[in-house]
Amino acid sequence: MKLAVFSPVFGNRSLEEALRYLSAKGVDGLELGAGGYPGKAHADILELKSDPRKIAELKALFDKYNLEICALSVHGNGVHPQKAIAKIATEELEAAIEVAPKLGVKKIVTFSGCPGDGKGDMPNWVTCAWPNEYRDVLEYQWNEVLIPYWKKYAQRAKDNGVQICFEMHPGFCVYNPETLLKLRAAAGDALGANLDPSHLLWQGIDIVSAIRYLGKALFYFHAKDTALDRENVARNGVLDSKPYENEAERSWIFRTVGYGSDEKFWKDVISALRIAGYDDYLSIEHEDSLMTQTEGLDKAIEFMQRVMIREPRTNGLWWV
């Protein structure tokens, strides 16, 4: 396994400063945000598509610090009911599929997106099966929008030798392992999961069970934690739309790895990844509102270096 960091945490630093920092910390790669919600602070996927010189310059900069681009992230909503929003997300996805092979990158991280109800102009995330009109919305979203859209891009990704890794995120149609596997079965096996425990933990999902369930559909991994406030959960449940800065009032908040779940949990997760055959990057995403960018990231790197399994498996059991 290798260790990476997701680039938005370096929004206040240049790309070269970020790479110099990671190299000094013994990190192996950077997940490069290049469009959509992660922003374009360090790379613009549309500019990379239109200018081969920028691709060469980017590769040279990573080579200078002996680091890899482990994934391109263009988290967006290509099925947004507002055509202008969907258009830019789709253009960035198409560009990422084209540019990734030129950078030697095989993983593109994004969201499944969420359509509306076919009548309005805002996404509609359905969380219950009744009243019956909610089921009608789901039928429309999946059969008329989501599956046709992702069939097209699953095939395009396959043709270009890349994998599309959906971050299973509430608010979008793919938000748990079941919905991920549903879309993969309907649209193509170039689609798989970016397993980010932080979004699954507060839903009550057991991460080791999720890893086993996903199997070969597990393409990528975000190292990010969540802490649940048991008192607030007991009063209000886990669905929570209060601002993230209201830490004392929320049912859960994002934490740096090791501050939401203990070391044993993370060792079990890493071991489950190894058993499942995942031997790729663990990408730290730092969004802990209780820590600065630097302190939270430093702690996360130190923690992951302690619990991750670095050396590849050998054939046979050496002690038998």
N, C-alpha and C positions, 0 to 999 in steps of 0.2 A: 504494500500500500504506500501511497505517496500523500504528502500534505500540501494543501493549497489554501489560498485566501481569496474570498470573493471581493472584487475591487472597490465597490462603493464605499467601504470603510476608509479608503484613501482619497476621498473626495477633496480633502484640503491639501493634498500633495500631488506633485507631478507623477507621471507614470515612472519616470526614471528613479525618482526618490522612493517610490513604492517598491520597485524591483531591488534597489540597493538595500532597503530595509529587510525585505524577505530573504535575500541572499545571505545577509549577515545572521539571520535567525535560523538558517538551515532549512527553510521551506523550499519545496520543490517546484511549485508552480503558482500561477495566478489564474483565477476564473475572471475573464475579462468582460465586464459590462460594456456593451457597445450599442445599446438602444433600448427603447421601451422604458419600463419603470426604473431599471438600474441606472439610466442616464448615459451620457456620453462624455463623462469627465476625462476619460483616458483613451477612448477610441469611438469612432463613428462608423458603424457598419456600412452605411450608404457611401461614405467617402472612401472606405477601403474597397468597396465594390467598383467604384468608378476610377480609382487611381492605383495601378499596380505598384507605383513607387512607394506609396504609403504602406502597402503590405510588406515590401522588402525592408523598409525602415523599421517597421514594427518587429519583424522577425530578427533583424540585426540587434535591436535593443534587448530583446529577451535572450538572445545568444550571448550578448555581452555579460550578462549576469548569470548565465548558465541556468536559466529558468524556462519552464514550459508554459505555453498557454493551454491550460487543461480543458477549458470550455469557453464558448462564446455565449453570453447571456443577453437575450433580447426579450425579456419578459414583457409581453404585451397582451392585447385582446383583439386578435384578428377577426373575431366574430361579433365585435361590438355592434349594437344596432345603429349607432351613428357612423355613417359611411366614412367620414373623414378620419375618425379614430381607427376604424378597422383597416383603412387603406394604408396608413403609415405603419401600423403593426405588421401587416402582411408584407409590405415592401421590405421592412427590416428582417423579417423571417426569411424571405426569399434571398435577400442579400447574404444573410448568415449561412444559408445552405450552400450558396455559391462560393463564398469566401473561405469557409472553414477548411475545405481540402487544400486550398492554396497556403494556408497557415499550418497545415499538418494537424488540424484539430478535428476530432471525431464526435464531439459532444456539443449540442446546442440546447441550452436551458431556456425554458419559457413556460408560459401558462397555457392551459387548454383554451382559456377564454370563457366568456359567458355571454350568450345572446340575450335579447330581451324576450318579450312574449309574442312578438310578431306584430304588435300594434303600437307600442310606445318606443321611445328613443333612449331608454336606460336599461342596462343589464338587469336581469331578474334571477337571483340565485334562490332556487326553490329548496326549502329545507324540510318540507312535510308533504304528505300525500293527500291531505284533505284541508279545505274543500276541494272538490274534484277538479276545479279549474286549474289547480296547481299541477295535477297530473297531465292535463292537456298542454300546459306550458312546457313540461318536460318532454313530452312527445314531440312537440314542435322543435324545441331546442336541439334535441339529439338527432332526430331523423331528418329534419329539413335543413339544419344548419351545421351542427358540429361534425357529424360523421362525413357528410360530403366534403366539407372543408378539409378535414384532416386526412381523408383518403388521398386527396391530391398531394398534400405536402408530405405524407408518409412515403408515397412513391417517389417524389422528387428527392427526399432525403436519402432513400435507399439507392437511387440512381447515382447519387454523389458520394456514397460511402460514409454518410454521417447518421448519427442517431439523435432524435428529438427527445429530450428529457423533460417531462412535465413535472413541475413543482406542484405537488398535491396541496392546493391552497384553498381554504374556504373562501367563498365569494365567486369561485369559478366552478365549472361543471365537473372537472376532475379535482376532487378534494380529498379522496381517500383511496386505498388500494382497490376497492371494488370498482369505483368509477374509472380508475386508471385502466384496469384490465378490461372493462367493458368497452372503452374507446379503442384500446389496442386490438381487441378481437374484431371490432367492426371496421377499423380503418387501416391496420397494417402493423407488422412487427418492427418497423423502424421507429415506432413510438414506444416509449417506456417511462420509467419513473425516475425523477430526482427525489430521492427520499430525504426529506428534511424533517427530523423528529419534532422540531418545535411546533409545527402546524398540526401534527398528529397527536401529540401528547395531550393537549387540552381537549381534544375530541374523545379522549378515553381509549385511544388505540395503543395496544402493546406493540412496541417497536420491533422486538425480536419476532413476534408472530407476523407482523407486517412484512418483514424481510423474507421469512419463509414463504409466505403467501405470494409475494411478488415473483420470487424465483428469477428466471431469466429476464423478466421484464424490469429488473432493477438495473438501471443504466448508470446512475450517478448518485452522489451522497453529499448533503450539506451538513456540516457539523455545527449545530445550533441547538440551544436548549430553551426550555420553558419552565417556569415555576408557577405552580398553582397555589392560590391563597385559599386554603381549605375553608376558612370561615366565610369568605365571600362566595365561594362555590356552594357552600351549604345553604346560603341565603338566596342566591340568585342563579345558580347553575353556571354552566361554562360559556354559553353564548354571551358575548360581551362586546358592545360597540362604543364603550367609553374611550376617550383619548388615551393613548399609550402613556402619556406623562402622568396620568392619574394612578400611579402605581398602588397607592394604599386602598383605592376603591375598586380596582379591577379584580376579576376572578383569576386572571393569569397575566403574566408578563414574560416577554422574551428575556433570556439570560445568556450570558457567556457559558460555554460548556463547563460543566462541573458545578455550576451555581444553581441549577434547577434540579438536576439529577446527579446522583453521587457517582463516584469513580467505578463502583461495581456495575452500575447500570451501563456506563459507557464501555466497559470491558466486555460485558455481555453482548452489546450491540456490535462491537468490532469483531468479536468471535463469531457472531451470527453471520456477519458479512463474509467472513472468511469461509465458513461452512457453505454458504450459498454460492461461493465461487467468485465473489466480488473482490478484486484485488487491484482496484484503481484508486482514483483520488478521493480524499476526504477534504472537502472544501469548507473552510471556516467562514461562516457568515456572522458577523458581529453586529447585533442590534440591541445590546443591553443598555437600557436607559439609565441604569444606576452607575455605569462606568464610562469613562472617557473612551474615545476611539483607541488611544494608545494603550491604556491600562487593560481594557477589556480584551484587546487583541493579543497583547503580550501574555496575559494569563491563559487565553485560549490556545495559543501556540504551545506554550509550556505543557499544558494539560494534555493536548492531543499527542504531542511527542512522547508523553509518558505512557499513554494507553494504546496507541495504535500498534499494529503489527507490520513491521517494515519489510522483513525479508520474505521473498517468495517461497512458496511451499516446494519441497523437493519430492521426487518420486519415492514412494515407499516410506515406511516409518523407520527412522534411523535407529531406534532403540530395540527393534524387533529382530 
